[in-house]
Structures are given as C-alpha cells and as structure tokens.
Amino acid sequence: MVEVEFASAIGRELETIVNAELVPGRILIAAEHPIFRDGLKRVLETEPGLHIIGEAGDAAATLHLVRQREPDLLLLDLAMPPASGLDILRALAAVSTLPRTIVLTERVDQEQLVLMLRLGVRGVVLKEATSQSLCDSIRSVLRDQYSLGPEQVGDLVRAMFGSTGAGIIRRNPFRLTPRQLEIVSAVALGETNKEVAQHFSISEETVKHHLANIFDKLGVYSRLELAIFALNHGLIDGDAS
C-alpha cells in the first residue's frame, strides 16, 4: 500500500512538472488555403492547453481578428493575399502591439529573417517541418523564447556580422576555455551538435556538456540567445567558418 501511495505521489509530481512546462495559449491561424488551416487545426487541437480562437484567410481578416481577439500567438503564413505576410507584420507593428508570432514559410532569406525579427516575430517554421517541430516551436514562443532552426541562427549571425572573414577583436571576459570559445563560434554560425562534434573530433555528449557550461557562464538559454550574445560581446571568431 505504501509503495502504491508513493508511486501515485511521484506520478502526481511528474504530472505537475509536465503541466507547468505546457504553457497554455490562445492561437490565431492566418493562412490562405482552408485545407492548410484545417491541417494546422487538427494538429494543434490534439495538444494540451492550445486553443484555436480563430482563423483568417487574408490580410484584412488577420488584422481585424488580431485586434478583436488579442491572441497569445499568431501563426502566420508568409504567403498571404493580397499582401504578403511581411506587409501584415508591418501593419500590425504600426497600429498595435504584435502578438507573439510564428511565421510559416517554404523558405526565408537573410534579409527577410532580419526584417521579421525586427518587426517582432519570435519564431520561423519551415513548411517542410514535422508537426512535432511546429508544436515545440509554439511551446517555446509561448514561454517568451525564440524558436529558430540552426540554419536560421547562422543566417541571422551572418547577416548581422557581415563577412565571416572580416575579423573582429576577440574578447573573453567570461572565463570560457579555448575549446568553449571554438564551440561558441561554431554554434553561432549554425552548426548542429553533430556537426560541432565532427568539426572538433569530439563526441556529441561532450558538445552537450560544453554547451551546458557555456549557457551557465553566459546566462543564456538557447542557441539563438547564444549567437546574439556572442556577436554583441565579441566572442565569435571571424575565421571559424
């Protein structure tokens, strides 16, 4: 009996931890094609705590529903008629506070990415991504984090940094080891853990261990925050690529 009660208590504690991580969110879907919107709704309606509060098929409806319903998160297709998703973002930024926004797109170039982030976008998900990746991105953004893929982080850093061969004065006031500095540069330029491991002939577990220590020393919580922090504090090696 004691074992059963102990197991039940542990189960309740784990459930509390899981539920604490599942931040609820009221989501507005903005996409041109009804079939695409229906697919998104089917995926998201199975996720605990996520509620679809409306859907829009064009720019005017999107602007109206954002102002009327004040969603916690806007899921925006970049290809929206008659204006583009970028035009919608500009309009929202001009007249109201942009809700947490994730852009769905087939591709994004450096210029578009920088512009979207400046307009307040918190995440970018490619349409080829899995449903789980989309849901993970939504959870991250609802926790007020950014959600970009490794390639997009690299694009952002390159766009802000310019040519990686330009070189900068490398500073290290954070007591990072030489290996940690190398890993910071590689991650900031978009390499995955597997690629970093191959690059420096170490295991992925060693990469994860280094990243945990780096995050702790710098006070960052994601690869995107690491990239921007490293750029702003001169930690990126101009010859890393």
C-alpha positions in Angstrom: 0.0 0.0 0.0 2.8 2.4 0.9 4.6 1.6 -2.4 1.4 2.3 -4.3 0.8 5.6 -2.5 4.5 6.6 -3.1 4.2 5.8 -6.8 1.0 7.8 -7.0 2.7 10.8 -5.3 5.6 10.6 -7.7 3.2 10.4 -10.6 1.3 13.5 -9.5 4.6 15.4 -9.0 5.7 14.5 -12.5 2.3 15.5 -13.9 2.6 18.8 -12.2 6.1 19.4 -13.7 4.9 18.4 -17.2 1.8 20.6 -17.0 3.9 23.5 -15.7 6.0 23.3 -18.9 2.9 23.2 -21.1 2.1 26.9 -21.2 -1.5 27.3 -22.4 -2.1 29.5 -25.4 -4.9 31.0 -27.5 -3.9 30.7 -31.1 -5.0 32.6 -34.2 -4.2 30.8 -37.5 -3.7 33.1 -40.6 -3.2 31.2 -43.9 -4.7 31.5 -47.3 -5.8 27.9 -48.0 -8.7 26.3 -46.0 -7.1 22.9 -46.3 -3.9 24.1 -44.9 -5.7 25.8 -42.0 -7.7 22.7 -41.3 -4.5 20.7 -41.2 -3.0 23.0 -38.7 -6.1 23.0 -36.5 -6.2 19.2 -36.5 -2.6 19.1 -35.3 -2.9 21.8 -32.6 -6.2 20.7 -31.2 -4.6 17.5 -30.0 -2.1 19.5 -28.0 -3.0 20.1 -24.3 -3.6 23.7 -23.5 -3.6 25.0 -27.0 -6.9 26.6 -28.2 -7.7 27.8 -31.7 -9.6 31.1 -31.2 -10.0 32.0 -34.9 -8.7 31.7 -38.4 -8.1 34.2 -41.2 -7.7 33.7 -44.9 -6.5 37.1 -45.9 -4.7 40.2 -44.7 -7.8 42.2 -43.7 -9.3 39.4 -41.7 -5.9 38.8 -39.9 -5.6 42.4 -38.9 -9.2 42.5 -37.7 -9.0 39.3 -35.6 -5.7 40.2 -34.0 -7.1 43.5 -32.8 -10.5 41.9 -31.8 -9.4 38.7 -30.1 -5.9 39.5 -28.9 -4.4 36.0 -29.4 -1.5 34.8 -27.3 0.1 33.6 -30.5 -0.3 34.3 -34.2 0.5 31.5 -36.6 1.1 33.4 -39.9 1.7 32.0 -43.3 4.2 34.3 -45.1 2.3 33.9 -48.4 -0.9 35.7 -47.7 -3.1 37.5 -50.3 -3.4 40.2 -51.4 -0.5 41.4 -49.3 2.4 39.4 -48.1 2.9 38.2 -44.5 5.6 40.9 -44.2 3.1 43.5 -45.1 0.8 42.2 -42.4 3.6 42.3 -39.9 4.4 45.9 -40.8 0.7 46.9 -40.5 0.4 45.2 -37.1 3.6 46.8 -35.8 2.3 50.2 -36.9 -1.1 50.1 -35.3 -0.8 47.8 -32.3 1.5 45.5 -30.3 2.4 42.5 -32.3 1.4 39.3 -30.6 3.9 36.5 -30.2 4.2 35.4 -33.8 5.5 32.4 -35.6 5.9 32.6 -39.4 5.3 29.6 -41.6 7.2 29.7 -44.9 8.7 27.5 -47.5 12.0 29.4 -47.3 13.4 32.5 -45.8 16.5 34.5 -46.8 18.8 36.5 -44.5 17.1 39.9 -45.3 13.6 38.6 -44.7 14.7 36.9 -41.4 16.3 40.1 -40.0 13.3 42.2 -41.0 10.8 39.7 -39.4 12.8 39.7 -36.2 12.9 43.5 -36.1 9.2 43.5 -36.6 8.7 41.3 -33.6 8.5 37.8 -34.9 9.5 35.2 -32.3 9.8 32.1 -34.5 10.1 30.8 -38.0 9.0 27.3 -39.0 9.5 25.9 -42.5 6.5 24.2 -44.1 8.6 21.0 -44.5 9.0 20.7 -40.7 7.3 18.0 -38.7 4.1 18.5 -36.7 6.2 17.9 -33.5 8.7 20.6 -34.5 5.8 23.1 -35.0 4.3 22.2 -31.6 7.8 22.5 -29.9 8.2 25.9 -31.5 4.8 27.1 -30.3 5.6 25.9 -26.8 8.9 27.8 -26.9 7.4 31.0 -28.1 4.6 30.9 -25.6 7.3 30.7 -23.0 8.6 34.0 -24.4 11.6 32.3 -26.1 12.7 32.5 -29.7 12.4 29.5 -32.0 14.7 29.4 -35.0 16.5 26.4 -36.6 20.3 26.1 -36.6 20.5 27.3 -40.2 18.4 30.4 -39.5 20.6 31.2 -36.5 23.6 31.0 -38.8 21.9 33.2 -41.3 21.0 35.8 -38.7 24.6 36.0 -37.4 26.0 36.2 -40.9 23.5 39.0 -41.8 24.4 41.0 -38.6 28.1 40.1 -38.7 28.8 40.5 -42.4 31.6 38.5 -44.0 32.9 35.9 -41.5 36.4 36.7 -42.9 36.2 40.3 -41.8 37.6 39.5 -38.4 36.9 41.1 -35.1 38.8 41.6 -31.9 38.0 38.6 -29.8 37.3 39.2 -26.2 36.7 36.7 -23.4 35.7 38.3 -20.1 33.5 35.3 -19.2 36.3 32.8 -18.5 35.4 30.5 -21.3 38.0 27.9 -22.2 39.6 27.9 -25.6 37.5 24.9 -26.6 34.3 26.6 -25.4 35.2 29.6 -27.5 35.6 27.4 -30.5 32.2 25.8 -29.9 30.5 29.2 -29.4 31.7 30.3 -32.8 30.6 27.0 -34.5 27.2 27.0 -32.8 26.7 30.7 -33.6 27.4 30.1 -37.2 24.7 27.5 -37.4 26.4 24.1 -36.8 24.3 21.4 -35.1 25.7 19.4 -32.2 26.6 16.5 -34.6 28.4 18.9 -36.9 30.3 20.5 -34.0 31.3 17.1 -32.8 32.6 16.2 -36.2 34.3 19.6 -36.6 36.4 19.2 -33.5 36.6 15.3 -33.4 34.7 15.0 -30.1 31.6 13.2 -29.1 28.1 14.8 -29.2 27.8 14.2 -25.4 31.0 16.3 -24.9 29.4 19.0 -27.1 26.3 19.0 -24.9 28.4 19.1 -21.8 30.3 22.1 -23.1 27.1 23.9 -24.2 25.6 23.4 -20.7 28.6 25.0 -19.2 28.7 27.8 -21.7 25.0 28.6 -21.2 25.6 28.7 -17.5 28.6 31.0 -17.7 26.9 33.4 -20.2 23.4 33.3 -18.7 21.7 32.3 -22.0 19.0 29.7 -22.5 19.0 29.0 -26.3 21.3 28.7 -29.3 19.8 31.9 -30.7 20.5 33.8 -27.5 24.0 32.4 -27.5 24.5 33.6 -31.1 23.4 37.1 -30.4 25.2 37.3 -27.1 28.4 36.1 -28.7 28.1 38.6 -31.5 27.4 41.5 -29.2 30.3 40.6 -26.9 33.0 39.8 -29.5 33.1 36.1 -28.9 32.8 35.0 -32.5 35.9 34.0 -34.3 36.0 35.6 -37.7 37.9 32.6 -39.1 35.5 30.0 -37.6 33.9 29.1 -40.9 
